């Protein structure tokens, strides 16, 4: 085996389940065109809540892609994760039949767990009695459900993990998969999908000061603009197949991107201005890890929380970490058109970054027209550009900051 | 050069006593802390026994804001972390905060408070369209599982990698394993690692009732947790929290810290078999043991003690016995293997960290804790389970293993410093 640092992590498969599209093609089309799918929330039991706008996935029928026996024992967040994993495995054409089952592991991130399933079972318990709680509550609600079910469904016995994190955990899951590969695992199925839009799950989120209460889908989530008034929650996410690069190339797999560097810090919940230093340090660590100069960064996928203080901190962090290049490099936030799917958000950004590099196109930030920070936010139409290196940023509402450097699949080793 | 990882402080909130002295006293005396459930009225439930903590957050030094905003399991972690940091002698204010991380596990997070407020919002389960005006403050911090690591990081000023790990009942072992990796790989010099859970609530008791995973031995609460005993009939739900200060060995030596032991190896695999079921062969747990020992550069014959998952379900005890035999070979028959769940119950994600603290104490003090309530051998479980009485013996290398819902199988190897 090569030394750990020589074992590079390639992304060879991508599966996207997003409010603006199921499947990478549909997702990329909507993302590139800057379509916003934010809409009044339509879930039963949510009509009366003060959260009015969300990013819902409306074109997904779990029964069409997931076997009945898995369907009944899982929550929607696991349906989405299983569907995304299927798409990623199909994309990677990963045939595990001949190899050791221990060569493939699974890692997911989640910040909300199986809330809809849990609310149903809580209703049975408290409305009818303890004997009405079903046998699957013990395995559907908890945070490990998606990793466990993907492992079982695919026969993957490698290192399995779950980062139960705030939003930044999405990138941390990719970093975790990369460490698994460095330590000798051949491939990891990695990502996150969230389904936080059941009525009680929304009630739990209402305490976030950062949550947008706007009832106008066109105005509810406008990061980096003077009208920024918070973020819109969403469901969905993405899964990837990550593989040791040389093994992937040997089997002729398409190397769509390389996970080149990662950094993570924590600056707490006392105020968003603290995330400036935390995020800048995460970026520096990620660049160093990737042996990447700041000027090599061709596009930044921003965290873009949509809270003025947080947006300011992020804009400053980008220039702190990238220097003068930070105010010139294209920055984008496609999530303004889909909402933030907690841990799934940064995985969707990662998917968008890989697609952007492949197509040589920076997708725009939907809905935003005025930018009140010193960054080159891409608004309006998508922009054509040669993209070899992408930086993905993510922060969590509990105070985590994370940065990921991706290199295009054909970048020299 | 390989960076080695020392344990320089431990802290614990466990059933039967808060703090390391009370915990170790319970284990070495072989007393059980299981009792009839008092945290809620369990009269309508199949399993009415639990291992509860008698916990006073103010007495453990938590401030008013922590008490107001932190859920019970987070409070366990805060108390355990404070004890661990105190014991380590570290002055964290003098350390580079960007090199200090937190890695904590929890299987079910804030379930208890989530359920409590759900009952208010739904008018006792009578409506799907829950009323947001009826819930208490700070519910968002309960909803987010990352709150666990976040609270502890804020209390100790950690700015390095901070994560919450949730791999079911291996959460504690995995959180310690990830922390070990992060120091070994140079991402941090100090990590507060451990786990906490406070799952003793109606929904959790009901969901284990539904699959008959927990004991129905309600008439004998003190004797209800009987790992490896032929009469066992399921696990006893517990709660608690444990935190270890993990520190890069040279960092610890430079400041003259007492090194309790080293974390030598860690590995985890999935069984890809069943969310709650286990095979009789134990192949995947065995592989985790083999890899963790290899990582620690320990031969299987060097293992002096196995801290078992030993939950007290028939399938677990047989699975685990098979796994240990597969990995240790004939040496398995000469190696004491006990389950402290017989005394402190099964606190889901927390228990792995509680068990690693028990292993640290066992190594440092040369005492193997027993399996309480073990009286009638099961012919299919034929190892030395250290019945009822603690055993004094010198220990250099110990192994702690765990299995979790979702198929997780993990192993951690601890060694006396100088054992490799």
Contacts between the chains, C-beta under 8 A, distances in Angstrom:
chain1	res1	chain2	res2	distance
A	44	B	128	6.8
A	44	B	129	7.7
A	45	B	128	4.4
A	45	B	129	3.9
A	45	B	130	7.1
A	46	B	129	7.4
A	47	B	129	7.2
A	48	B	129	6.1
A	49	B	132	5.8
A	50	B	132	7.0
A	73	B	275	7.2
A	101	B	272	6.3
A	102	B	269	6.3
A	102	B	287	6.5
A	105	B	269	7.9
A	105	B	270	7.1
A	106	B	270	6.6
A	110	B	145	7.7
A	110	B	166	7.6
A	111	B	144	5.8
A	111	B	145	6.6
A	111	B	146	6.5
A	112	B	143	7.1
A	113	B	109	7.7
A	113	B	145	7.4
A	118	B	203	7.9
A	119	B	118	7.3
A	119	B	128	7.5
A	119	B	130	7.8
A	121	B	203	6.9
A	121	B	207	7.2
A	122	B	115	6.4
A	122	B	118	5.1
A	122	B	119	8.0
A	122	B	122	7.3
A	122	B	125	6.6
A	122	B	203	5.9
A	123	B	122	6.6
A	123	B	125	4.7
A	123	B	128	6.7
A	124	B	125	7.4
A	125	B	125	6.7
A	125	B	202	6.1
A	125	B	203	5.7
A	125	B	206	5.4
A	126	B	118	7.6
A	126	B	119	5.7
A	126	B	122	6.7
A	126	B	124	5.0
A	126	B	125	2.9
A	126	B	202	7.9
A	127	B	122	8.0
A	127	B	124	7.1
A	127	B	125	3.3
A	127	B	126	5.9
A	128	B	125	7.5
A	129	B	44	6.5
A	130	B	44	5.2
A	130	B	45	5.3
A	130	B	46	7.8
A	130	B	202	6.9
A	130	B	205	7.6
A	130	B	206	4.3
A	130	B	209	6.3
A	131	B	209	7.9
A	133	B	203	7.2
A	133	B	206	4.1
A	133	B	207	5.7
A	133	B	209	7.3
A	133	B	210	5.2
A	134	B	210	6.2
A	135	B	210	4.7
A	135	B	211	5.1
A	137	B	203	7.2
A	137	B	206	7.5
A	137	B	207	4.0
A	137	B	210	6.6
A	138	B	207	4.2
A	138	B	208	6.2
A	138	B	210	7.0
A	138	B	211	5.8
A	138	B	213	7.3
A	138	B	276	6.9
A	138	B	405	6.7
A	139	B	275	4.2
A	139	B	276	6.3
A	139	B	405	5.8
A	139	B	406	7.3
A	141	B	108	7.9
A	141	B	207	7.9
A	142	B	107	6.1
A	142	B	108	5.7
A	142	B	166	7.1
A	142	B	168	6.5
A	142	B	405	7.1
A	142	B	406	7.9
A	143	B	107	7.8
A	143	B	109	7.1
A	143	B	145	5.9
A	143	B	166	3.7
A	144	B	107	7.4
A	144	B	166	5.7
A	144	B	167	5.2
A	144	B	168	4.6
A	144	B	404	7.0
A	144	B	405	6.9
A	144	B	406	4.1
A	144	B	408	7.2
A	145	B	275	7.8
A	145	B	406	7.0
A	147	B	167	7.3
A	147	B	270	7.8
A	147	B	406	6.2
A	148	B	168	7.4
A	148	B	270	7.4
A	148	B	275	5.4
A	148	B	405	7.0
A	148	B	406	2.8
A	148	B	407	5.4
A	148	B	408	7.5
A	149	B	275	7.0
A	149	B	406	7.9
A	151	B	270	4.0
A	151	B	272	4.9
A	151	B	406	7.4
A	151	B	407	5.7
A	152	B	270	7.9
A	152	B	272	5.3
A	152	B	273	6.7
A	152	B	274	6.8
A	152	B	275	6.8
A	152	B	407	6.3
A	154	B	272	7.3
A	155	B	272	4.9
A	156	B	270	6.2
A	156	B	272	5.7
A	157	B	269	5.5
A	157	B	270	5.1
A	157	B	271	6.5
A	157	B	272	4.7
A	157	B	284	5.8
A	158	B	269	6.6
A	158	B	270	6.9
A	159	B	267	7.5
A	159	B	268	5.4
A	159	B	269	6.3
A	159	B	270	7.7
A	160	B	167	7.1
A	160	B	268	6.6
A	160	B	269	7.0
A	160	B	270	3.8
A	160	B	406	7.4
A	160	B	407	7.0
A	160	B	408	5.9
A	161	B	165	7.2
A	161	B	167	6.2
A	161	B	174	6.6
A	161	B	178	7.7
A	161	B	268	7.2
A	162	B	165	6.6
A	162	B	166	4.8
A	162	B	167	5.0
A	162	B	406	7.9
A	163	B	163	5.9
A	163	B	164	7.4
A	163	B	165	6.7
A	163	B	166	7.9
A	164	B	106	7.2
A	164	B	109	7.0
A	164	B	145	3.8
A	164	B	146	6.6
A	164	B	164	4.7
A	164	B	165	6.6
A	164	B	166	3.5
A	165	B	145	7.4
A	165	B	146	4.7
A	165	B	163	5.9
A	165	B	164	5.9
A	166	B	144	6.0
A	166	B	146	4.2
A	166	B	150	7.4
A	169	B	146	6.8
A	169	B	163	7.1
A	172	B	161	7.9
A	172	B	163	6.2
A	176	B	178	7.7
A	179	B	181	6.5
A	179	B	185	7.2
A	183	B	181	7.9
A	199	B	128	6.3
A	199	B	129	5.8
A	199	B	130	5.0
A	200	B	118	5.7
A	200	B	121	6.5
A	200	B	122	7.4
A	200	B	130	5.0
A	201	B	143	7.3
A	202	B	132	7.9
A	203	B	121	5.8
A	203	B	130	5.4
A	203	B	132	4.5
A	203	B	135	6.0
A	203	B	139	7.2
A	204	B	114	7.1
A	204	B	135	7.9
A	204	B	139	5.1
A	204	B	140	6.0
A	204	B	142	7.2
A	204	B	143	3.6
A	205	B	140	5.8
A	205	B	143	6.6
A	206	B	132	5.5
A	206	B	139	7.8
A	206	B	140	7.3
A	207	B	137	7.0
A	207	B	138	6.2
A	207	B	139	5.4
A	207	B	140	3.6
A	207	B	141	7.4
A	208	B	140	5.0
A	264	B	160	8.0
A	264	B	161	4.7
A	264	B	162	7.7
A	264	B	163	7.9
A	265	B	98	6.5
A	265	B	159	5.6
A	265	B	160	6.6
A	265	B	161	7.4
A	266	B	101	7.9
A	266	B	102	7.5
A	266	B	150	7.4
A	266	B	153	5.1
A	266	B	158	6.2
A	266	B	159	5.5
A	266	B	160	6.9
A	266	B	161	7.4
A	266	B	162	3.8
A	267	B	159	6.3
A	268	B	150	7.1
A	268	B	153	6.9
A	268	B	154	4.8
A	269	B	150	6.8
A	269	B	154	7.1
A	270	B	154	7.7
A	278	B	159	6.8
A	281	B	98	6.3
A	396	B	146	6.3
A	397	B	140	7.6
A	397	B	144	6.7
A	398	B	141	7.7
A	398	B	144	5.6
A	398	B	146	4.3
A	398	B	147	5.9
A	398	B	150	4.0
A	399	B	150	5.5
A	399	B	153	7.4
A	399	B	154	7.3
A	399	B	162	7.6
A	400	B	146	6.9
A	400	B	150	7.7
A	400	B	162	6.1
A	400	B	163	7.9
